[in-house]
Amino acid sequence: MYDELTKQDIENMQKEIDYRKTVVRADLHEKIMAAKELGDFSENSELHETKRAKGRNESRITYLENMIKTAKIVEHSTRSDIVGLGSTVTVRLDGGKEMTYQIVTTISQDAQNGKVSVKSPFAQAIFGKKVGDRAKVVVSPEFSYFVEIVNIKA
């Protein structure tokens, strides 16, 4: 299985890997050495917590490296007439309220900041639509709603 990532996603992940390998590793190493100087390893909670933090850091590095290795590179849409990956879309709900979202890869999703995963029910419903089109967003078998595409920016 692979993740669909943009070149920007991969660059951001590589920056995080580099930061974790240089800054975080060095910081945790120093903390482990300082905790070891306190002696009595069996009851040294600071040492144990720092070792757990080191393990989490190494796990994150491995996770990011594996995502990059297995990624399928996708491109942002450069069209402003059809909703695609990277599009910023303004929709109108049935009640008249307008909302704006950007369609992003799963790794970049951040709903609180208006970045919605291309795999989400919302994005799936509006993908490929044009200004003026209506789409039914099916959240679950019991709940769905309609949106109208008001504006698309590449």
VMD Tcl script that builds the backbone (N, CA, C; Angstrom):
set m [mol new atoms 462]
animate dup $m
set s [atomselect $m all]
$s set {name element resname resid chain x y z} {
  {N N MET 1 A 0.843 -1.182 0.000}
  {CA C MET 1 A 0.000 0.000 0.000}
  {C C MET 1 A 0.884 1.240 0.000}
  {N N TYR 2 A 0.391 2.290 -0.573}
  {CA C TYR 2 A 1.140 3.524 -0.664}
  {C C TYR 2 A 0.267 4.697 -0.237}
  {N N ASP 3 A 0.927 5.775 0.123}
  {CA C ASP 3 A 0.221 7.014 0.419}
  {C C ASP 3 A 0.430 7.952 -0.755}
  {N N GLU 4 A -0.613 8.688 -1.106}
  {CA C GLU 4 A -0.481 9.699 -2.145}
  {C C GLU 4 A 0.015 10.975 -1.482}
  {N N LEU 5 A 1.188 11.426 -1.904}
  {CA C LEU 5 A 1.811 12.601 -1.321}
  {C C LEU 5 A 2.273 13.543 -2.423}
  {N N THR 6 A 2.249 14.826 -2.137}
  {CA C THR 6 A 2.794 15.797 -3.073}
  {C C THR 6 A 4.287 15.953 -2.787}
  {N N LYS 7 A 4.982 16.601 -3.694}
  {CA C LYS 7 A 6.402 16.871 -3.467}
  {C C LYS 7 A 6.583 17.716 -2.210}
  {N N GLN 8 A 5.653 18.641 -1.977}
  {CA C GLN 8 A 5.722 19.493 -0.779}
  {C C GLN 8 A 5.554 18.659 0.490}
  {N N ASP 9 A 4.637 17.676 0.467}
  {CA C ASP 9 A 4.466 16.784 1.616}
  {C C ASP 9 A 5.780 16.081 1.934}
  {N N ILE 10 A 6.429 15.574 0.897}
  {CA C ILE 10 A 7.686 14.840 1.088}
  {C C ILE 10 A 8.771 15.771 1.611}
  {N N GLU 11 A 8.845 16.987 1.085}
  {CA C GLU 11 A 9.827 17.955 1.585}
  {C C GLU 11 A 9.591 18.259 3.060}
  {N N ASN 12 A 8.337 18.455 3.444}
  {CA C ASN 12 A 8.015 18.721 4.854}
  {C C ASN 12 A 8.378 17.539 5.738}
  {N N MET 13 A 8.101 16.338 5.253}
  {CA C MET 13 A 8.434 15.150 6.035}
  {C C MET 13 A 9.947 15.003 6.166}
  {N N GLN 14 A 10.684 15.288 5.100}
  {CA C GLN 14 A 12.140 15.190 5.155}
  {C C GLN 14 A 12.722 16.210 6.131}
  {N N LYS 15 A 12.140 17.413 6.173}
  {CA C LYS 15 A 12.584 18.424 7.138}
  {C C LYS 15 A 12.360 17.934 8.566}
  {N N GLU 16 A 11.211 17.293 8.804}
  {CA C GLU 16 A 10.940 16.767 10.140}
  {C C GLU 16 A 11.931 15.665 10.496}
  {N N ILE 17 A 12.215 14.774 9.538}
  {CA C ILE 17 A 13.191 13.693 9.772}
  {C C ILE 17 A 14.547 14.297 10.130}
  {N N ASP 18 A 14.998 15.263 9.333}
  {CA C ASP 18 A 16.301 15.892 9.590}
  {C C ASP 18 A 16.341 16.534 10.971}
  {N N TYR 19 A 15.271 17.242 11.338}
  {CA C TYR 19 A 15.194 17.875 12.652}
  {C C TYR 19 A 15.247 16.822 13.765}
  {N N ARG 20 A 14.491 15.760 13.605}
  {CA C ARG 20 A 14.468 14.719 14.626}
  {C C ARG 20 A 15.816 14.016 14.743}
  {N N LYS 21 A 16.500 13.818 13.624}
  {CA C LYS 21 A 17.792 13.127 13.651}
  {C C LYS 21 A 18.895 14.001 14.237}
  {N N THR 22 A 18.835 15.289 14.008}
  {CA C THR 22 A 19.922 16.153 14.479}
  {C C THR 22 A 19.610 16.786 15.832}
  {N N VAL 23 A 18.525 17.499 15.935}
  {CA C VAL 23 A 18.221 18.258 17.150}
  {C C VAL 23 A 17.625 17.373 18.243}
  {N N VAL 24 A 16.558 16.656 17.926}
  {CA C VAL 24 A 15.860 15.875 18.961}
  {C C VAL 24 A 16.736 14.737 19.481}
  {N N ARG 25 A 17.400 14.009 18.573}
  {CA C ARG 25 A 18.283 12.918 19.021}
  {C C ARG 25 A 19.360 13.432 19.962}
  {N N ALA 26 A 20.014 14.526 19.595}
  {CA C ALA 26 A 21.095 15.076 20.423}
  {C C ALA 26 A 20.564 15.507 21.790}
  {N N ASP 27 A 19.407 16.155 21.796}
  {CA C ASP 27 A 18.803 16.601 23.051}
  {C C ASP 27 A 18.469 15.417 23.952}
  {N N LEU 28 A 17.874 14.389 23.377}
  {CA C LEU 28 A 17.511 13.211 24.176}
  {C C LEU 28 A 18.759 12.472 24.669}
  {N N HIS 29 A 19.788 12.429 23.844}
  {CA C HIS 29 A 21.044 11.788 24.266}
  {C C HIS 29 A 21.628 12.504 25.485}
  {N N GLU 30 A 21.631 13.841 25.435}
  {CA C GLU 30 A 22.141 14.618 26.569}
  {C C GLU 30 A 21.315 14.360 27.829}
  {N N LYS 31 A 19.997 14.296 27.674}
  {CA C LYS 31 A 19.123 14.047 28.822}
  {C C LYS 31 A 19.355 12.656 29.399}
  {N N ILE 32 A 19.563 11.673 28.540}
  {CA C ILE 32 A 19.829 10.310 29.018}
  {C C ILE 32 A 21.145 10.281 29.788}
  {N N MET 33 A 22.170 10.937 29.257}
  {CA C MET 33 A 23.474 10.953 29.938}
  {C C MET 33 A 23.357 11.649 31.299}
  {N N ALA 34 A 22.605 12.745 31.349}
  {CA C ALA 34 A 22.421 13.462 32.615}
  {C C ALA 34 A 21.640 12.607 33.605}
  {N N ALA 35 A 20.642 11.901 33.146}
  {CA C ALA 35 A 19.831 11.050 34.029}
  {C C ALA 35 A 20.646 9.872 34.541}
  {N N LYS 36 A 21.531 9.339 33.726}
  {CA C LYS 36 A 22.379 8.207 34.150}
  {C C LYS 36 A 23.327 8.619 35.276}
  {N N GLU 37 A 23.734 9.879 35.262}
  {CA C GLU 37 A 24.635 10.369 36.307}
  {C C GLU 37 A 23.971 10.390 37.678}
  {N N LEU 38 A 22.631 10.369 37.698}
  {CA C LEU 38 A 21.915 10.376 38.963}
  {C C LEU 38 A 21.997 9.022 39.674}
  {N N GLY 39 A 22.449 7.992 38.949}
  {CA C GLY 39 A 22.604 6.672 39.543}
  {C C GLY 39 A 21.283 5.951 39.728}
  {N N ASP 40 A 21.319 4.798 40.414}
  {CA C ASP 40 A 20.164 3.937 40.714}
  {C C ASP 40 A 19.149 3.916 39.575}
  {N N PHE 41 A 19.497 3.171 38.519}
  {CA C PHE 41 A 18.671 3.095 37.313}
  {C C PHE 41 A 17.277 2.528 37.565}
  {N N SER 42 A 17.136 1.677 38.579}
  {CA C SER 42 A 15.844 1.019 38.802}
  {C C SER 42 A 14.743 1.995 39.203}
  {N N GLU 43 A 15.098 3.079 39.891}
  {CA C GLU 43 A 14.079 4.032 40.330}
  {C C GLU 43 A 14.292 5.419 39.737}
  {N N ASN 44 A 14.945 5.459 38.596}
  {CA C ASN 44 A 15.235 6.735 37.956}
  {C C ASN 44 A 14.153 7.003 36.896}
  {N N SER 45 A 13.059 7.636 37.324}
  {CA C SER 45 A 11.926 7.863 36.418}
  {C C SER 45 A 12.305 8.800 35.273}
  {N N GLU 46 A 13.197 9.730 35.521}
  {CA C GLU 46 A 13.624 10.641 34.465}
  {C C GLU 46 A 14.323 9.881 33.339}
  {N N LEU 47 A 15.157 8.924 33.702}
  {CA C LEU 47 A 15.857 8.110 32.708}
  {C C LEU 47 A 14.855 7.279 31.901}
  {N N HIS 48 A 13.914 6.658 32.583}
  {CA C HIS 48 A 12.931 5.808 31.899}
  {C C HIS 48 A 12.053 6.629 30.957}
  {N N GLU 49 A 11.628 7.804 31.395}
  {CA C GLU 49 A 10.791 8.654 30.532}
  {C C GLU 49 A 11.579 9.147 29.328}
  {N N THR 50 A 12.835 9.500 29.525}
  {CA C THR 50 A 13.660 9.972 28.417}
  {C C THR 50 A 13.904 8.847 27.418}
  {N N LYS 51 A 14.075 7.633 27.895}
  {CA C LYS 51 A 14.246 6.500 26.985}
  {C C LYS 51 A 12.964 6.241 26.194}
  {N N ARG 52 A 11.823 6.407 26.839}
  {CA C ARG 52 A 10.550 6.261 26.112}
  {C C ARG 52 A 10.431 7.343 25.035}
  {N N ALA 53 A 10.824 8.568 25.364}
  {CA C ALA 53 A 10.786 9.665 24.395}
  {C C ALA 53 A 11.728 9.374 23.227}
  {N N LYS 54 A 12.872 8.782 23.535}
  {CA C LYS 54 A 13.818 8.411 22.471}
  {C C LYS 54 A 13.181 7.373 21.546}
  {N N GLY 55 A 12.498 6.408 22.122}
  {CA C GLY 55 A 11.824 5.377 21.325}
  {C C GLY 55 A 10.731 5.974 20.444}
  {N N ARG 56 A 9.961 6.916 20.995}
  {CA C ARG 56 A 8.911 7.579 20.194}
  {C C ARG 56 A 9.531 8.367 19.043}
  {N N ASN 57 A 10.643 9.038 19.321}
  {CA C ASN 57 A 11.322 9.806 18.272}
  {C C ASN 57 A 11.807 8.879 17.159}
  {N N GLU 58 A 12.433 7.782 17.527}
  {CA C GLU 58 A 12.942 6.829 16.523}
  {C C GLU 58 A 11.792 6.201 15.735}
  {N N SER 59 A 10.683 5.924 16.405}
  {CA C SER 59 A 9.511 5.370 15.717}
  {C C SER 59 A 8.961 6.356 14.694}
  {N N ARG 60 A 8.911 7.623 15.065}
  {CA C ARG 60 A 8.412 8.648 14.149}
  {C C ARG 60 A 9.325 8.776 12.936}
  {N N ILE 61 A 10.631 8.737 13.159}
  {CA C ILE 61 A 11.593 8.799 12.045}
  {C C ILE 61 A 11.364 7.633 11.091}
  {N N THR 62 A 11.246 6.438 11.636}
  {CA C THR 62 A 11.028 5.241 10.820}
  {C C THR 62 A 9.717 5.344 10.051}
  {N N TYR 63 A 8.662 5.796 10.723}
  {CA C TYR 63 A 7.356 5.948 10.088}
  {C C TYR 63 A 7.445 6.905 8.899}
  {N N LEU 64 A 8.054 8.073 9.099}
  {CA C LEU 64 A 8.175 9.062 8.035}
  {C C LEU 64 A 9.029 8.548 6.878}
  {N N GLU 65 A 10.136 7.889 7.194}
  {CA C GLU 65 A 10.998 7.348 6.144}
  {C C GLU 65 A 10.260 6.297 5.320}
  {N N ASN 66 A 9.473 5.457 5.982}
  {CA C ASN 66 A 8.711 4.439 5.252}
  {C C ASN 66 A 7.625 5.066 4.387}
  {N N MET 67 A 6.993 6.120 4.885}
  {CA C MET 67 A 5.979 6.803 4.072}
  {C C MET 67 A 6.607 7.377 2.808}
  {N N ILE 68 A 7.772 7.980 2.945}
  {CA C ILE 68 A 8.448 8.560 1.783}
  {C C ILE 68 A 8.841 7.462 0.795}
  {N N LYS 69 A 9.366 6.352 1.298}
  {CA C LYS 69 A 9.799 5.244 0.421}
  {C C LYS 69 A 8.659 4.663 -0.386}
  {N N THR 70 A 7.487 4.590 0.219}
  {CA C THR 70 A 6.367 3.912 -0.440}
  {C C THR 70 A 5.364 4.870 -1.068}
  {N N ALA 71 A 5.675 6.157 -1.071}
  {CA C ALA 71 A 4.722 7.164 -1.540}
  {C C ALA 71 A 4.525 7.123 -3.051}
  {N N LYS 72 A 3.314 7.453 -3.438}
  {CA C LYS 72 A 2.996 7.718 -4.839}
  {C C LYS 72 A 2.910 9.235 -4.942}
  {N N ILE 73 A 3.718 9.825 -5.812}
  {CA C ILE 73 A 3.749 11.272 -5.961}
  {C C ILE 73 A 2.549 11.714 -6.795}
  {N N VAL 74 A 1.805 12.680 -6.265}
  {CA C VAL 74 A 0.660 13.252 -6.982}
  {C C VAL 74 A 0.879 14.753 -7.101}
  {N N GLU 75 A 0.260 15.336 -8.103}
  {CA C GLU 75 A 0.407 16.760 -8.355}
  {C C GLU 75 A -0.858 17.506 -7.946}
  {N N HIS 76 A -0.680 18.726 -7.507}
  {CA C HIS 76 A -1.822 19.604 -7.255}
  {C C HIS 76 A -2.462 19.954 -8.589}
  {N N SER 77 A -3.750 20.141 -8.553}
  {CA C SER 77 A -4.480 20.579 -9.739}
  {C C SER 77 A -4.110 22.019 -10.051}
  {N N THR 78 A -3.948 22.324 -11.316}
  {CA C THR 78 A -3.651 23.697 -11.721}
  {C C THR 78 A -4.877 24.335 -12.370}
  {N N ARG 79 A -5.995 23.643 -12.301}
  {CA C ARG 79 A -7.221 24.140 -12.928}
  {C C ARG 79 A -8.088 24.858 -11.897}
  {N N SER 80 A -8.733 25.907 -12.361}
  {CA C SER 80 A -9.637 26.632 -11.465}
  {C C SER 80 A -11.090 26.451 -11.894}
  {N N ASP 81 A -11.323 25.533 -12.850}
  {CA C ASP 81 A -12.696 25.288 -13.295}
  {C C ASP 81 A -13.261 23.973 -12.767}
  {N N ILE 82 A -12.395 23.108 -12.219}
  {CA C ILE 82 A -12.830 21.807 -11.697}
  {C C ILE 82 A -12.141 21.568 -10.356}
  {N N VAL 83 A -12.876 21.055 -9.382}
  {CA C VAL 83 A -12.309 20.758 -8.069}
  {C C VAL 83 A -11.329 19.593 -8.192}
  {N N GLY 84 A -10.120 19.796 -7.674}
  {CA C GLY 84 A -9.091 18.765 -7.682}
  {C C GLY 84 A -8.196 18.905 -6.464}
  {N N LEU 85 A -7.180 18.075 -6.395}
  {CA C LEU 85 A -6.232 18.119 -5.291}
  {C C LEU 85 A -5.562 19.494 -5.258}
  {N N GLY 86 A -5.593 20.137 -4.119}
  {CA C GLY 86 A -4.997 21.453 -3.953}
  {C C GLY 86 A -5.962 22.595 -4.186}
  {N N SER 87 A -7.126 22.299 -4.723}
  {CA C SER 87 A -8.117 23.352 -4.966}
  {C C SER 87 A -8.605 23.942 -3.648}
  {N N THR 88 A -8.834 25.241 -3.660}
  {CA C THR 88 A -9.515 25.900 -2.550}
  {C C THR 88 A -10.929 26.154 -3.040}
  {N N VAL 89 A -11.892 25.565 -2.333}
  {CA C VAL 89 A -13.273 25.540 -2.800}
  {C C VAL 89 A -14.187 26.215 -1.785}
  {N N THR 90 A -15.027 27.118 -2.290}
  {CA C THR 90 A -16.067 27.718 -1.460}
  {C C THR 90 A -17.374 27.035 -1.829}
  {N N VAL 91 A -18.073 26.542 -0.794}
  {CA C VAL 91 A -19.355 25.859 -1.007}
  {C C VAL 91 A -20.435 26.578 -0.210}
  {N N ARG 92 A -21.657 26.436 -0.689}
  {CA C ARG 92 A -22.809 26.990 0.022}
  {C C ARG 92 A -23.644 25.818 0.509}
  {N N LEU 93 A -23.921 25.820 1.802}
  {CA C LEU 93 A -24.788 24.796 2.384}
  {C C LEU 93 A -26.234 25.140 2.070}
  {N N ASP 94 A -27.140 24.183 2.242}
  {CA C ASP 94 A -28.551 24.422 1.939}
  {C C ASP 94 A -29.118 25.609 2.706}
  {N N GLY 95 A -28.620 25.884 3.895}
  {CA C GLY 95 A -29.112 27.013 4.681}
  {C C GLY 95 A -28.573 28.352 4.223}
  {N N GLY 96 A -27.682 28.353 3.229}
  {CA C GLY 96 A -27.134 29.592 2.703}
  {C C GLY 96 A -25.748 29.946 3.219}
  {N N LYS 97 A -25.292 29.256 4.250}
  {CA C LYS 97 A -23.973 29.543 4.810}
  {C C LYS 97 A -22.886 29.094 3.834}
  {N N GLU 98 A -21.873 29.953 3.631}
  {CA C GLU 98 A -20.752 29.610 2.764}
  {C C GLU 98 A -19.531 29.250 3.598}
  {N N MET 99 A -18.812 28.230 3.131}
  {CA C MET 99 A -17.604 27.774 3.816}
  {C C MET 99 A -16.536 27.504 2.764}
  {N N THR 100 A -15.274 27.730 3.134}
  {CA C THR 100 A -14.169 27.533 2.208}
  {C C THR 100 A -13.205 26.489 2.768}
  {N N TYR 101 A -12.811 25.553 1.896}
  {CA C TYR 101 A -11.894 24.477 2.268}
  {C C TYR 101 A -10.858 24.276 1.170}
  {N N GLN 102 A -9.702 23.765 1.566}
  {CA C GLN 102 A -8.700 23.363 0.593}
  {C C GLN 102 A -8.645 21.839 0.605}
  {N N ILE 103 A -8.602 21.238 -0.579}
  {CA C ILE 103 A -8.520 19.782 -0.706}
  {C C ILE 103 A -7.039 19.406 -0.716}
  {N N VAL 104 A -6.614 18.606 0.266}
  {CA C VAL 104 A -5.199 18.267 0.435}
  {C C VAL 104 A -5.025 16.755 0.575}
  {N N THR 105 A -3.768 16.307 0.566}
  {CA C THR 105 A -3.481 14.898 0.795}
  {C C THR 105 A -3.785 14.548 2.250}
  {N N THR 106 A -3.903 13.258 2.527}
  {CA C THR 106 A -4.259 12.828 3.881}
  {C C THR 106 A -3.226 13.271 4.911}
  {N N ILE 107 A -1.975 13.334 4.540}
  {CA C ILE 107 A -0.925 13.714 5.488}
  {C C ILE 107 A -1.004 15.201 5.842}
  {N N SER 108 A -1.600 16.008 4.966}
  {CA C SER 108 A -1.671 17.457 5.185}
  {C C SER 108 A -2.995 17.919 5.767}
  {N N GLN 109 A -3.917 17.003 5.978}
  {CA C GLN 109 A -5.239 17.414 6.453}
  {C C GLN 109 A -5.161 18.106 7.809}
  {N N ASP 110 A -5.979 19.131 7.949}
  {CA C ASP 110 A -6.053 19.918 9.176}
  {C C ASP 110 A -7.403 20.624 9.152}
  {N N ALA 111 A -8.432 19.922 9.551}
  {CA C ALA 111 A -9.811 20.422 9.432}
  {C C ALA 111 A -10.011 21.747 10.160}
  {N N GLN 112 A -9.329 21.945 11.283}
  {CA C GLN 112 A -9.491 23.196 12.021}
  {C C GLN 112 A -9.010 24.397 11.227}
  {N N ASN 113 A -8.112 24.153 10.288}
  {CA C ASN 113 A -7.594 25.238 9.456}
  {C C ASN 113 A -8.102 25.152 8.019}
  {N N GLY 114 A -9.197 24.430 7.824}
  {CA C GLY 114 A -9.846 24.391 6.521}
  {C C GLY 114 A -9.182 23.504 5.494}
  {N N LYS 115 A -8.315 22.588 5.916}
  {CA C LYS 115 A -7.648 21.663 4.996}
  {C C LYS 115 A -8.281 20.282 5.157}
  {N N VAL 116 A -8.970 19.840 4.092}
  {CA C VAL 116 A -9.754 18.611 4.143}
  {C C VAL 116 A -9.096 17.551 3.274}
  {N N SER 117 A -9.000 16.345 3.797}
  {CA C SER 117 A -8.385 15.230 3.078}
  {C C SER 117 A -9.156 14.890 1.812}
  {N N VAL 118 A -8.402 14.610 0.768}
  {CA C VAL 118 A -8.978 14.196 -0.511}
  {C C VAL 118 A -9.767 12.891 -0.356}
  {N N LYS 119 A -9.497 12.147 0.707}
  {CA C LYS 119 A -10.190 10.871 0.964}
  {C C LYS 119 A -11.462 11.059 1.793}
  {N N SER 120 A -11.729 12.262 2.265}
  {CA C SER 120 A -12.907 12.512 3.101}
  {C C SER 120 A -14.185 12.445 2.269}
  {N N PRO 121 A -15.315 12.142 2.917}
  {CA C PRO 121 A -16.595 12.129 2.185}
  {C C PRO 121 A -16.888 13.468 1.496}
  {N N PHE 122 A -16.543 14.563 2.137}
  {CA C PHE 122 A -16.768 15.888 1.552}
  {C C PHE 122 A -15.992 16.040 0.250}
  {N N ALA 123 A -14.687 15.769 0.306}
  {CA C ALA 123 A -13.844 15.932 -0.888}
  {C C ALA 123 A -14.259 14.958 -1.986}
  {N N GLN 124 A -14.579 13.740 -1.605}
  {CA C GLN 124 A -15.010 12.754 -2.604}
  {C C GLN 124 A -16.271 13.219 -3.322}
  {N N ALA 125 A -17.164 13.879 -2.592}
  {CA C ALA 125 A -18.422 14.331 -3.177}
  {C C ALA 125 A -18.229 15.484 -4.161}
  {N N ILE 126 A -17.277 16.374 -3.887}
  {CA C ILE 126 A -17.128 17.555 -4.742}
  {C C ILE 126 A -16.016 17.415 -5.775}
  {N N PHE 127 A -15.201 16.385 -5.672}
  {CA C PHE 127 A -14.074 16.186 -6.590}
  {C C PHE 127 A -14.588 16.109 -8.024}
  {N N GLY 128 A -13.995 16.882 -8.909}
  {CA C GLY 128 A -14.389 16.875 -10.312}
  {C C GLY 128 A -15.585 17.756 -10.640}
  {N N LYS 129 A -16.155 18.402 -9.646}
  {CA C LYS 129 A -17.321 19.270 -9.861}
  {C C LYS 129 A -16.875 20.653 -10.326}
  {N N LYS 130 A -17.833 21.407 -10.897}
  {CA C LYS 130 A -17.591 22.762 -11.391}
  {C C LYS 130 A -18.433 23.755 -10.598}
  {N N VAL 131 A -18.123 25.037 -10.751}
  {CA C VAL 131 A -18.909 26.090 -10.109}
  {C C VAL 131 A -20.367 25.956 -10.560}
  {N N GLY 132 A -21.274 26.006 -9.587}
  {CA C GLY 132 A -22.700 25.866 -9.869}
  {C C GLY 132 A -23.226 24.460 -9.651}
  {N N ASP 133 A -22.324 23.462 -9.647}
  {CA C ASP 133 A -22.745 22.075 -9.408}
  {C C ASP 133 A -23.154 21.885 -7.959}
  {N N ARG 134 A -24.117 20.988 -7.741}
  {CA C ARG 134 A -24.503 20.574 -6.391}
  {C C ARG 134 A -23.980 19.165 -6.168}
  {N N ALA 135 A -23.606 18.886 -4.937}
  {CA C ALA 135 A -23.087 17.566 -4.596}
  {C C ALA 135 A -23.710 17.098 -3.289}
  {N N LYS 136 A -23.968 15.812 -3.228}
  {CA C LYS 136 A -24.491 15.210 -2.001}
  {C C LYS 136 A -23.313 14.610 -1.243}
  {N N VAL 137 A -23.107 15.083 -0.031}
  {CA C VAL 137 A -22.030 14.585 0.826}
  {C C VAL 137 A -22.638 13.546 1.759}
  {N N VAL 138 A -22.211 12.292 1.597}
  {CA C VAL 138 A -22.733 11.207 2.420}
  {C C VAL 138 A -21.721 10.928 3.526}
  {N N VAL 139 A -22.086 11.332 4.741}
  {CA C VAL 139 A -21.206 11.153 5.894}
  {C C VAL 139 A -21.366 9.749 6.462}
  {N N SER 140 A -22.588 9.284 6.531}
  {CA C SER 140 A -22.902 7.931 6.995}
  {C C SER 140 A -24.226 7.540 6.350}
  {N N PRO 141 A -24.631 6.277 6.481}
  {CA C PRO 141 A -25.925 5.889 5.897}
  {C C PRO 141 A -27.095 6.707 6.456}
  {N N GLU 142 A -26.939 7.227 7.670}
  {CA C GLU 142 A -28.010 7.980 8.312}
  {C C GLU 142 A -27.918 9.489 8.093}
  {N N PHE 143 A -26.761 9.981 7.627}
  {CA C PHE 143 A -26.595 11.426 7.532}
  {C C PHE 143 A -25.908 11.826 6.239}
  {N N SER 144 A -26.542 12.760 5.526}
  {CA C SER 144 A -25.947 13.348 4.330}
  {C C SER 144 A -26.463 14.778 4.199}
  {N N TYR 145 A -25.791 15.554 3.384}
  {CA C TYR 145 A -26.208 16.934 3.146}
  {C C TYR 145 A -25.749 17.348 1.752}
  {N N PHE 146 A -26.322 18.442 1.250}
  {CA C PHE 146 A -25.984 18.939 -0.069}
  {C C PHE 146 A -25.180 20.232 0.041}
  {N N VAL 147 A -24.254 20.413 -0.913}
  {CA C VAL 147 A -23.501 21.653 -1.026}
  {C C VAL 147 A -23.528 22.093 -2.484}
  {N N GLU 148 A -23.414 23.386 -2.684}
  {CA C GLU 148 A -23.292 23.939 -4.033}
  {C C GLU 148 A -21.913 24.563 -4.161}
  {N N ILE 149 A -21.217 24.276 -5.256}
  {CA C ILE 149 A -19.892 24.840 -5.487}
  {C C ILE 149 A -20.068 26.303 -5.909}
  {N N VAL 150 A -19.482 27.217 -5.135}
  {CA C VAL 150 A -19.614 28.647 -5.395}
  {C C VAL 150 A -18.373 29.201 -6.085}
  {N N ASN 151 A -17.189 28.713 -5.675}
  {CA C ASN 151 A -15.931 29.232 -6.215}
  {C C ASN 151 A -14.841 28.173 -6.121}
  {N N ILE 152 A -13.945 28.171 -7.080}
  {CA C ILE 152 A -12.793 27.246 -7.097}
  {C C ILE 152 A -11.547 28.051 -7.424}
  {N N LYS 153 A -10.508 27.873 -6.617}
  {CA C LYS 153 A -9.197 28.473 -6.894}
  {C C LYS 153 A -8.179 27.353 -6.958}
  {N N ALA 154 A -7.294 27.438 -7.959}
  {CA C ALA 154 A -6.241 26.416 -8.113}
  {C C ALA 154 A -5.173 26.597 -7.063}
}
mol reanalyze $m
mol bondsrecalc $m
mol representation Tube
mol addrep $m
